[in-house]
Amino acid sequence: MAAATVSAVINKIVDIGANNILEERRRLHWLPEDVRWLEQQMRYMQDYLEDAEAKMITSPNVVNLIKDIRDLVSDVEDILDTYPPQIESHRSSGFLKRILTCCLPFCWTSWKFSGEIAKIKRRVESIDADRRRYGIEDISGTSDVSNADPRTTTLHVDDPIIVGFEKDIKKLESKLDEHAFVSIVGMPGLGKTTLAKKVFKTIKDKFKFDCFASISVSQEPNITSLVRDIANQVDLSKEKQEENLEVNLNYFLQGKKYVFVLDDIWDTKAWDSLKACFPIDSESASRIIITSRNSDVGRYIGGENSMHQLYPFDDSKSWELFSKLIMPINKKFDSELEMIHRQIVKKCGGVPLAIVVVVGMLRERGMSEFSWNGVLHSIGENASDQCSQILRLSYKDLPHVLKPCFLYFGNFPEDYEFSASEVIRLWMAEKFIPGVGGDWEPEDTGADYISRLEARNLIQVVKRGCDGRVKKFRMHDLLHSLCVNVSREIDFLNTDDRLESISAKRVSRFSVHYHSIAENEKLLFQMTKLRALFHFKFDKKIEIKCLDNMLARFKLLQVLKLVAFVFEDVCIPSQIGSLSRLKYLEIDTESQVKIPSSIRDLEKLQTLDLRGCRSNVKLPIGIWKMEQLRHLLI
């Protein structure tokens, strides 16, 4: 999962090359070559991390290797954020200043940059030796690691108890009357498999099919094994399975009326590999039921009208499912326990799988109020529970470029309504969106990323624009907890409720949800590597003084978001002008805001968002001359 941190580093290296920051200094001709070497090595590290994380369970020794790679990537990012900007500042200085200062400052900075890369090279050699020892390869290699889906031990628990799917079953039966393919799609844990099996059983018993089969495709399918499984279920003879299995199965099924369930298809490649086995067209009486957490898969296989979207249960259905699962143990709810019950059910967020898993936890802990309160406070936060494992599968399957974008949602509070445009601008500031050319702007790439996250059912759309693009969206609480938990594990981001002094120096993104920065002042002073600061509870004048004292320490800060001032006449500290790397500044307050003239020193600033300011905003003269400013939002 640490591979998520590498994408932004790679994009930064690519930008350095694209901007020709180092090209014009011929006497330091090796620097461009060193930078290209860095890019290549970071791509290798990204692949090694993927393989190492997959092998952690069977090879515990790789944990140290993962930490070494993660530390290396972090140090490379520090180097990139320190030296190339200094070199660029020498290049962009006035002619006379360059003549007077180019020899000493430029050469000194360049030599230090080169020296740091030399240190990185030695560490890469050590890491390369270790990864060879542990058999770590790039992600194109194969491994003997078990990829068993944890649902195989959990989903069957609730098979006998079907709650809340009555309308869904009727709709699916209706679709099956019209379509040869029907896809059940939705975010993980909503009961897609349970629903598919229920419908499969119903129509199998109701209609006269010649043969039927049900398989689970999973994330990394063995196609031959799946085809053989189907062949065995439809009673294809053993001799026909020995050679030309797919052809013989297709021939066997021709003229027959069959119904198959293909559960948990992750991508269209799996379907393309399987579909040759099935002789089926729009006029056929045979039916195939598909489940996927990716809407694009269902759309690809059967078209828009063949899809059935599942959504989280409402409170009534959630309580009904919980009650039916827990009743065999507890015939009557104690009043105190019932109150805890309802809080637990509410925290499950309408996800049937979460309810099933939490009932199992309650059964293990017994019937005490103390133990059930422990479950209440741990649901959605314990990374070892089965529900979290399933959600982690969805994260693990994301492409490299989407992983940091997904984790970034953990900077925001639970139940936050995201603005797609705001999120895209933040991704741009953090270099999660690579440079593009032609008519395709970074904002278009960001919109595409959000569309891809939506297709994987990792976000819930609240509002669309007239062009169909997502404008507002939310995130399920369990998925939000996943973002936060994974981010903490890999030091991607931290929040004020779990910050420890020992980790403060490694913090790159810090989000204040519950306390003030005055309460975290000592820890914040240690965050010299901070790239992003989100403050959602900025409500005292002392906060401005604390911010003024510490801004100068955040030399690498790229994002600053301050929300919910409730006092009068806010004067942003003039120290903000010292944040030479700052690319995104957002202020949200009901008070009058005065922006200092020093903001014009922020040469990298791309976004100044003041739309949340309800009162007058005083902007300094000359702000329109800031060349990098793409978005001035008032």
KOLTI-85692 format. One record per residue (C-alpha): x, y, z. Coordinates in steps of 0.1 Angstrom, whole numbers, padded with zeros to 4 digits, always signed. Example, Ala and Ser with C-alpha at 12.3 -4.5 7.8 and 13.67 -1.06 7.14 Angstrom:
BEGIN
+0123-0045+0078 +0137-0011+0071 
//
This chain:
BEGIN
+0000+0000+0000 +0030+0022+0004 +0032+0023-0034 +0006+0050-0033 +0032+0075-0021 +0055+0070-0051 +0032+0084-0078 +0035+0120-0068 +0073+0117-0065 +0075+0103-0101 +0053+0132-0113 +0076+0157-0097 +0107+0141-0114 +0089+0142-0147 +0080+0179-0143 +0117+0187-0135 +0127+0172-0168 +0098+0187-0187 +0106+0222-0174 +0143+0219-0184 +0154+0232-0150 +0188+0215-0152 +0194+0215-0190 +0211+0249-0194 +0240+0242-0171 +0265+0224-0193 +0292+0222-0167 +0268+0201-0146 +0258+0179-0175 +0254+0148-0152 +0225+0163-0133 +0198+0157-0160 +0211+0121-0163 +0209+0117-0125 +0173+0129-0125 +0163+0105-0152 +0180+0077-0132 +0159+0088-0102 +0127+0085-0122 +0136+0050-0134 +0144+0039-0098 +0112+0053-0084 +0092+0033-0110 +0111+0002-0099 +0104+0009-0063 +0067+0013-0070 +0066-0021-0086 +0087-0037-0058 +0064-0023-0032 +0034-0039-0049 +0051-0073-0049 +0065-0069-0014 +0032-0060+0002 +0015-0090-0015 +0042-0113+0000 +0041-0099+0036 +0019-0126+0049 +0041-0155+0037 +0074-0136+0040 +0074-0114+0072 +0111-0104+0065 +0099-0081+0037 +0083-0058+0062 +0117-0042+0068 +0123-0040+0031 +0090-0021+0027 +0100+0003+0054 +0134+0009+0037 +0118+0016+0003 +0092+0039+0019 +0119+0058+0037 +0139+0061+0005 +0109+0075-0014 +0102+0100+0013 +0138+0112+0013 +0138+0115-0025 +0107+0136-0023 +0124+0159+0003 +0154+0163-0021 +0132+0171-0050 +0112+0197-0030 +0144+0213-0018 +0171+0216-0044 +0154+0219-0079 +0133+0249-0067 +0165+0266-0055 +0182+0259-0088 +0152+0272-0107 +0152+0304-0086 +0188+0311-0096 +0178+0306-0132 +0148+0329-0130 +0167+0357-0113 +0174+0390-0130 +0203+0392-0154 +0226+0413-0132 +0218+0391-0102 +0226+0360-0121 +0260+0374-0133 +0269+0383-0097 +0256+0352-0079 +0254+0323-0104 +0288+0309-0096 +0286+0304-0059 +0249+0298-0050 +0240+0278-0081 +0271+0256-0081 +0268+0250-0043 +0231+0240-0046 +0238+0218-0076 +0267+0201-0060 +0246+0194-0029 +0218+0181-0051 +0242+0158-0068 +0257+0146-0035 +0222+0137-0022 +0215+0117-0054 +0248+0099-0048 +0236+0089-0013 +0204+0077-0028 +0223+0055-0053 +0241+0037-0025 +0208+0030-0007 +0192+0018-0039 +0221-0008-0043 +0214-0020-0007 +0177-0023-0013 +0182-0040-0046 +0203-0067-0029 +0177-0072-0002 +0147-0074-0026 +0166-0101-0047 +0172-0120-0015 +0135-0121-0007 +0124-0128-0043 +0107-0094-0048 +0101-0086-0084 +0080-0060-0103 +0043-0065-0104 +0044-0083-0138 +0060-0112-0121 +0040-0141-0105 +0040-0152-0069 +0027-0181-0049 +0010-0158-0024 -0025-0168-0016 -0050-0143-0031 -0080-0158-0013 -0109-0135-0010 -0118-0131+0027 -0155-0131+0017 -0153-0169+0012 -0154-0172+0050 -0179-0145+0057 -0206-0141+0031 -0221-0175+0035 -0229-0166+0071 -0259-0145+0060 -0271-0167+0031 -0300-0181+0050 -0312-0147+0062 -0323-0125+0033 -0334-0091+0045 -0340-0059+0026 -0337-0074-0009 -0374-0081-0017 -0377-0052-0042 -0343-0059-0056 -0352-0095-0063 -0383-0085-0081 -0365-0060-0103 -0338-0085-0111 -0363-0111-0121 -0379-0086-0144 -0346-0077-0160 -0339-0114-0165 -0371-0116-0185 -0357-0091-0210 -0319-0094-0209 -0295-0123-0214 -0270-0106-0191 -0278-0089-0158 -0251-0072-0137 -0255-0064-0100 -0231-0036-0092 -0223-0017-0060 -0197-0008-0035 -0181-0037-0014 -0202-0052+0014 -0237-0044+0000 -0246-0081-0005 -0242-0084-0043 -0232-0120-0039 -0260-0129-0015 -0285-0112-0038 -0272-0130-0069 -0273-0164-0052 -0308-0158-0040 -0320-0148-0075 -0301-0177-0090 -0318-0201-0066 -0352-0186-0073 -0351-0188-0111 -0333-0221-0111 -0361-0237-0091 -0389-0217-0109 -0378-0222-0146 -0367-0254-0163 -0330-0249-0171 -0310-0277-0186 -0279-0268-0166 -0266-0242-0142 -0234-0232-0125 -0220-0206-0101 -0184-0195-0099 -0164-0167-0081 -0141-0150-0105 -0121-0129-0080 -0093-0103-0084 -0067-0125-0100 -0086-0153-0117 -0072-0186-0130 -0093-0188-0161 -0086-0225-0169 -0096-0235-0133 -0128-0214-0136 -0138-0230-0169 -0132-0265-0155 -0153-0256-0125 -0182-0247-0148 -0176-0279-0168 -0179-0300-0137 -0210-0283-0126 -0228-0288-0159 -0216-0324-0161 -0193-0322-0191 -0175-0355-0194 -0140-0358-0181 -0126-0368-0215 -0140-0337-0230 -0122-0317-0204 -0088-0330-0212 -0082-0311-0244 -0098-0280-0260 -0118-0274-0228 -0133-0240-0239 -0143-0253-0273 -0159-0285-0259 -0178-0266-0232 -0191-0241-0258 -0202-0270-0280 -0218-0288-0251 -0239-0258-0241 -0252-0251-0276 -0289-0257-0278 -0292-0259-0240 -0310-0235-0217 -0287-0226-0188 -0282-0200-0161 -0248-0191-0147 -0236-0168-0119 -0202-0151-0124 -0195-0135-0091 -0170-0108-0084 -0157-0099-0118 -0131-0072-0112 -0123-0061-0148 -0133-0066-0184 -0103-0088-0192 -0117-0116-0171 -0150-0115-0190 -0132-0114-0223 -0113-0146-0213 -0145-0164-0202 -0172-0153-0227 -0160-0177-0255 -0173-0206-0234 -0209-0193-0235 -0230-0196-0267 -0255-0168-0259 -0271-0139-0277 -0300-0115-0271 -0326-0140-0283 -0313-0169-0261 -0333-0183-0232 -0301-0187-0213 -0291-0162-0186 -0259-0150-0170 -0259-0131-0137 -0228-0110-0130 -0217-0092-0098 -0190-0065-0098 -0179-0036-0077 -0170-0018-0109 -0199-0004-0128 -0179-0002-0160 -0177-0040-0160 -0215-0044-0159 -0219-0017-0186 -0193-0034-0208 -0209-0069-0206 -0246-0061-0209 -0251-0024-0214 -0266+0003-0192 -0301-0012-0190 -0289-0046-0179 -0273-0032-0147 -0289-0032-0112 -0273-0008-0088 -0272-0017-0051 -0272+0010-0024 -0267+0009+0014 -0296-0001+0035 -0317+0025+0053 -0320+0025+0091 -0351+0002+0091 -0336-0025+0069 -0303-0023+0088 -0320-0028+0121 -0341-0057+0107 -0310-0075+0095 -0292-0069+0127 -0321-0081+0148 -0326-0113+0128 -0289-0122+0130 -0285-0115+0168 -0319-0128+0180 -0309-0165+0181 -0286-0155+0210 -0305-0126+0226 -0343-0132+0226 -0350-0099+0244 -0329-0068+0241 -0319-0052+0274 -0327-0015+0272 -0290-0005+0277 -0278-0030+0252 -0305-0020+0227 -0292+0016+0228 -0257+0003+0220 -0272-0020+0193 -0287+0009+0175 -0255+0030+0177 -0235+0000+0163 -0260-0005+0135 -0259+0032+0127 -0221+0031+0125 -0223+0002+0100 -0237+0027+0075 -0262+0004+0060 -0236-0020+0047 -0250-0056+0052 -0215-0071+0053 -0205-0047+0081 -0236-0057+0101 -0228-0095+0096 -0192-0090+0107 -0201-0069+0137 -0227-0095+0149 -0199-0121+0148 -0177-0098+0169 -0206-0093+0194 -0211-0131+0197 -0174-0136+0204 -0174-0109+0231 -0205-0121+0250 -0234-0100+0262 -0218-0074+0285 -0223-0037+0280 -0185-0031+0284 -0175-0055+0256 -0202-0042+0232 -0191-0006+0238 -0157-0018+0227 -0172-0031+0194 -0190+0002+0190 -0158+0022+0191 -0138-0002+0169 -0162-0009+0140 -0147+0005+0108 -0114+0013+0125 -0099-0022+0132 -0077-0030+0102 -0077-0067+0110 -0115-0073+0108 -0129-0091+0078 -0149-0062+0065 -0118-0040+0064 -0100-0068+0045 -0127-0067+0018 -0125-0030+0015 -0088-0032+0013 -0091-0054-0017 -0108-0026-0035 -0080-0002-0026 -0053-0027-0036 -0069-0031-0070 -0067+0006-0078 -0041+0017-0105 -0010+0035-0090 -0023+0069-0101 -0056+0065-0082 -0042+0052-0049 -0030+0086-0035 -0061+0103-0049 -0083+0079-0030 -0063+0081+0002 -0064+0119+0001 -0100+0118+0011 -0088+0108+0046 -0078+0145+0051 -0114+0154+0054 -0139+0146+0082 -0164+0118+0080 -0196+0125+0061 -0179+0154+0043 -0196+0165+0010 -0168+0168-0014 -0167+0193-0043 -0151+0175-0073 -0135+0207-0085 -0119+0214-0051 -0106+0178-0049 -0091+0181-0084 -0073+0213-0075 -0059+0197-0044 -0046+0167-0064 -0030+0191-0088 -0012+0210-0060 +0001+0177-0046 +0013+0165-0081 -0010+0135-0081 -0021+0145-0116 +0007+0141-0141 +0015+0168-0167 -0006+0164-0199 -0004+0179-0234 -0026+0189-0262 -0062+0200-0254 -0064+0177-0223 -0060+0199-0192 -0051+0187-0157 -0086+0194-0146 -0099+0170-0173 -0076+0143-0160 -0088+0149-0125 -0124+0146-0136 -0115+0113-0153 -0099+0101-0120 -0132+0109-0101 -0152+0091-0128 -0130+0060-0124 -0134+0061-0086 -0172+0063-0091 -0171+0034-0115 -0154+0013-0088 -0182+0024-0063 -0157+0040-0039 -0176+0073-0039 -0213+0081-0038 -0224+0108-0062 -0246+0135-0048 -0248+0159-0078 -0238+0159-0115 -0233+0188-0139 -0252+0192-0171 -0223+0175-0189 -0227+0144-0167 -0195+0150-0147 -0196+0145-0109 -0199+0178-0091 -0206+0167-0055 -0200+0133-0038 -0197+0116-0005 -0178+0087+0008 -0190+0058+0029 -0178+0059+0065 -0161+0025+0062 -0143+0036+0031 -0133+0068+0048 -0119+0048+0078 -0100+0027+0053 -0084+0059+0038 -0073+0071+0072 -0061+0037+0085 -0040+0029+0054 -0027+0064+0053 -0014+0062+0089 +0003+0029+0082 +0023+0044+0054 +0027+0079+0068 +0007+0093+0040 -0014+0115+0063 -0022+0120+0100 -0051+0134+0119 -0050+0152+0153 -0069+0124+0171 -0041+0098+0167 -0009+0118+0164 +0021+0108+0185 +0053+0127+0192 +0074+0099+0178 +0058+0102+0144 +0055+0140+0141 +0088+0144+0122 +0076+0120+0095 +0042+0137+0090 +0037+0150+0054 +0000+0158+0057 -0018+0168+0088 -0056+0174+0093 -0071+0190+0124 -0107+0178+0129 -0112+0179+0166 -0087+0202+0184 -0070+0235+0177 -0035+0240+0164 -0027+0257+0197 -0033+0223+0214 -0010+0206+0189 +0016+0235+0187 +0045+0215+0201 +0040+0186+0177 +0034+0209+0147 +0068+0226+0154 +0084+0192+0147 +0066+0188+0113 +0094+0201+0091 +0084+0178+0063 +0047+0190+0062 +0033+0193+0027 -0004+0199+0035 -0022+0213+0065 -0060+0211+0068 -0077+0228+0097 -0114+0223+0101 -0117+0239+0136 -0100+0273+0134 -0121+0292+0160 -0099+0313+0182 -0077+0344+0177 -0049+0326+0194 -0049+0303+0164 -0037+0331+0141 -0008+0338+0165 +0002+0301+0166 -0001+0299+0128 +0021+0330+0124 +0048+0315+0147 +0050+0282+0128 +0044+0290+0092 +0081+0298+0086 +0090+0263+0096 +0068+0247+0069 +0092+0253+0041 +0078+0224+0020 +0041+0233+0025 +0021+0230-0007 -0015+0230+0006 -0031+0251+0033 -0069+0249+0040 -0084+0268+0069 -0121+0264+0077 -0146+0279+0102 -0133+0311+0117 -0160+0325+0140 -0143+0357+0152 -0142+0392+0136 -0116+0407+0112 -0092+0380+0103 -0058+0391+0092 -0038+0363+0076 -0003+0364+0089 +0023+0380+0066 +0045+0350+0072 +0024+0332+0046 +0046+0349+0020 +0075+0327+0031 +0058+0295+0019 +0076+0295-0014 +0063+0260-0023 +0026+0268-0016 +0003+0259-0045 -0031+0258-0028 -0046+0282-0003 -0083+0281+0008 -0099+0301+0035 -0135+0295+0047 -0149+0320+0073 -0178+0341+0082 -0155+0370+0092 -0139+0397+0071 -0106+0386+0058 -0075+0406+0049 -0050+0390+0027 -0015+0403+0032 +0005+0418+0003 +0032+0391+0010 +0009+0366-0008 +0023+0380-0041 +0056+0363-0031 +0039+0329-0036 +0053+0323-0071 +0040+0287-0072 +0004+0295-0061 -0021+0279-0084 -0054+0282-0064 -0066+0309-0041 -0101+0299-0029 -0120+0324-0009 -0155+0314-0018 -0162+0303+0017 -0157+0338+0030 -0192+0353+0038 -0180+0388+0044 -0157+0412+0024 -0123+0400+0013 -0095+0425+0009 -0071+0415-0018 -0037+0432-0022 -0030+0452-0053 -0011+0433-0080 -0025+0398-0072 -0035+0395-0108 +0001+0395-0119 +0008+0361-0102 +0017+0340-0132 +0010+0306-0119 -0024+0314-0104 -0049+0293-0123 -0079+0296-0100 -0088+0328-0081 -0122+0319-0066 -0141+0347-0047 
//
